[in-house]
């Protein structure tokens, strides 16, 4: 039974983690901003309080964004590998 080369495994893992952190970070930022809009529009938060609220809201929003970020990252990594024929070449 043939195995994929170690270089390909390492490259895939690094690319997956890079895209996971990037996509999860962007999703958390967007969701935290969306949560902050309501109190900010009502005048309950000052601009400094809005930034602080976004920072505190980012921790619970991570639970919602991480699965979607992981799925998106895995889709992008394996699509790129399939498109570049890296799996066929290995």
Secondary structure, DSSP 8 states (H G I E B T S, - for coil): -----HHHHHHHHHHHHHHHHHHHHHHHHHHHHHHHHHHHHTT-S-HHHHHHHHHHHHHHHHHHHHHHHHHHHHHHHHHHHHHTTHHHH-
